[in-house]
Amino acid sequence: GALAAAALPETAVMVYNSASGSTEDVVSKIEAAHKANGGTPFTSIAFANHAGEVWQLATDCICHPGQDGCITDASPVISALARCVAKEGGRIDLLGCRLLALDPHLPDKLEKEFEGIQFTASDDDTGNRSAGGDWVMESDGIDISADYFDATRLKAYTDVMFQNHHEHAQFWRRNNWQVPRWLLQLEQIHLN
């Protein structure tokens, strides 16, 4: 989709369909991307998938931000991401809409579980301004758009990452010229 096409050249992109693939499938793809980077940790990862009251990471990995057990439910996928990012100074940006609004402590909870890794999240719609979104992770006041995307090509992504939309992505920022960034795109297909 347009979001993955907007990735900077130094950003590795992985596309995944969370509506048809299992946790085992997505973890396998995450591990394969890390291996393709020679096992070198990424400096940051943008986990771009639609969120809201339901945050679907795979067919068998669905959580409800703000409710007890969400971190545990998401743990297999988040753990796989954490294994691929630098342990000190690494960052995982959770680009799903409203995750911070639904659970204001989500980044703190994840940072306690995965020590040394910074987690960011948004309290509003993540995505194109024309659709009511922005690329600011309000948990830390960071606009992540320049970290992963070409500004001109990003204009073609005219959506936001709310749960009823269908395009998902994961971007990985690489540590070196090999693979500084990584984007994992999770795609959900919604049948009306």
C-alpha positions in Angstrom: 0.0 0.0 0.0 0.8 3.7 0.0 2.3 3.6 3.5 4.9 1.0 2.7 5.7 2.8 -0.6 6.5 5.9 1.4 9.3 4.2 3.3 12.8 5.8 3.1 15.4 3.8 1.2 17.2 2.9 4.5 13.9 1.6 6.0 13.3 -2.1 5.6 9.6 -3.0 5.2 7.8 -6.2 6.1 4.1 -6.6 5.1 1.9 -9.0 7.0 -1.9 -9.7 7.1 -3.0 -9.9 10.7 -6.5 -11.0 9.7 -5.3 -14.3 8.2 -1.9 -15.0 9.8 -1.2 -16.5 13.2 1.1 -15.3 15.9 3.6 -18.0 14.8 3.5 -16.6 11.3 4.1 -13.0 12.3 6.9 -13.9 14.7 8.5 -16.0 12.0 8.5 -13.0 9.6 9.9 -10.7 12.3 12.7 -13.2 13.0 13.4 -13.5 9.2 13.7 -9.7 8.9 16.1 -9.6 11.8 18.2 -12.4 10.2 18.2 -10.7 6.9 19.8 -7.7 8.7 22.6 -10.1 9.7 21.2 -10.3 13.2 22.2 -6.7 13.8 19.6 -5.0 16.1 17.5 -2.2 14.6 17.7 1.2 16.1 13.9 1.6 16.0 10.8 -0.3 14.8 7.5 1.3 13.8 4.8 -1.2 14.4 2.1 0.3 12.2 -1.2 -1.5 12.5 -4.7 -0.4 13.1 -5.8 -0.1 16.7 -8.7 1.1 18.8 -10.6 -0.7 21.4 -9.5 -3.9 19.6 -5.8 -4.3 18.6 -5.4 -7.3 16.4 -1.8 -8.4 15.9 -2.6 -11.8 14.4 -5.6 -14.1 14.1 -4.8 -15.5 17.6 -3.3 -12.4 19.1 -6.0 -9.9 19.8 -5.9 -7.5 22.8 -8.1 -4.7 24.2 -5.9 -1.7 25.2 -6.7 -0.5 28.7 -8.0 -3.8 29.9 -6.2 -6.2 32.1 -4.2 -8.8 30.1 -3.6 -6.6 27.0 0.2 -6.7 27.5 0.1 -10.5 28.1 -2.1 -11.0 25.0 0.3 -8.9 22.9 3.4 -10.3 24.5 4.4 -12.9 21.8 4.5 -10.3 19.0 6.0 -7.5 21.2 8.6 -9.9 22.5 9.7 -10.8 19.0 10.0 -7.1 18.1 12.0 -6.5 21.3 14.5 -9.2 20.4 15.2 -7.3 17.2 15.8 -3.8 18.5 18.8 -2.4 20.2 18.6 -3.2 24.0 19.9 0.2 25.0 18.6 3.2 23.2 16.3 1.1 20.9 12.8 2.3 20.3 9.5 0.7 19.3 6.9 3.1 18.0 3.4 1.7 18.2 1.6 3.6 15.4 -1.9 2.3 16.1 -4.6 5.0 16.7 -5.5 5.9 20.2 -3.5 3.3 22.0 -2.3 5.9 24.5 -5.8 7.2 25.0 -7.1 3.7 25.8 -4.2 2.9 28.1 -2.1 6.0 29.2 0.4 3.7 30.9 1.0 1.3 27.9 4.5 2.6 27.0 5.5 2.5 30.7 4.2 -1.1 31.2 6.1 -2.2 28.1 9.3 -0.4 29.2 9.1 -2.2 32.5 8.8 -5.6 30.8 11.4 -4.8 28.1 14.1 -2.9 30.0 16.3 -0.5 28.0 13.8 -0.2 25.1 11.7 2.9 24.6 8.1 2.5 23.6 6.0 5.3 22.1 2.3 5.5 21.4 -0.3 8.0 20.2 -3.4 9.2 22.0 -5.2 10.3 18.8 -5.5 9.2 15.2 -2.2 8.2 13.6 -1.9 9.0 9.9 -2.6 11.6 7.2 -3.5 15.1 8.4 -6.3 15.3 5.7 -7.9 12.3 7.4 -7.6 13.8 10.9 -4.3 12.2 11.9 -0.7 13.0 12.6 2.5 11.1 13.1 3.2 12.4 16.6 3.7 9.8 19.3 2.2 11.9 22.1 3.7 9.6 24.9 7.1 11.2 24.1 6.2 14.1 21.9 8.1 12.6 18.9 7.0 13.1 15.3 8.2 9.8 13.8 7.3 10.6 10.1 10.9 11.7 9.2 12.4 8.6 10.8 10.7 6.2 8.5 9.0 8.0 5.6 9.8 10.2 2.6 7.6 13.3 3.2 6.5 13.6 -0.5 5.5 9.9 -0.9 3.8 9.9 2.6 1.2 12.3 1.2 -0.2 9.4 -0.9 -1.2 7.6 2.4 -4.6 9.3 2.9 -5.8 7.2 5.8 -5.4 6.8 9.5 -4.7 3.7 11.5 -8.0 3.2 13.3 -9.3 -0.4 13.7 -11.8 -0.2 10.9 -9.2 0.6 8.2 -7.2 -2.1 6.4 -3.6 -1.1 5.8 -0.9 -2.1 8.4 2.9 -1.8 8.3 6.0 -2.3 10.3 9.1 -0.2 9.6 12.5 -0.9 11.1 15.3 1.7 11.4 18.6 0.1 10.8 21.8 0.6 12.9 24.0 0.8 9.8 23.8 1.2 6.1 22.6 -2.4 5.9 19.2 -1.9 7.5 18.7 1.2 9.8 14.9 1.1 9.9 12.3 -1.5 9.7 8.5 -1.2 9.0 6.3 -4.2 9.6 3.1 -3.6 7.6 0.2 -5.6 9.0 -2.7 -5.7 6.6 -6.2 -6.7 7.6 -8.8 -7.3 5.0 -12.3 -6.4 6.1 -15.2 -7.9 4.3 -18.4 -5.8 4.4 
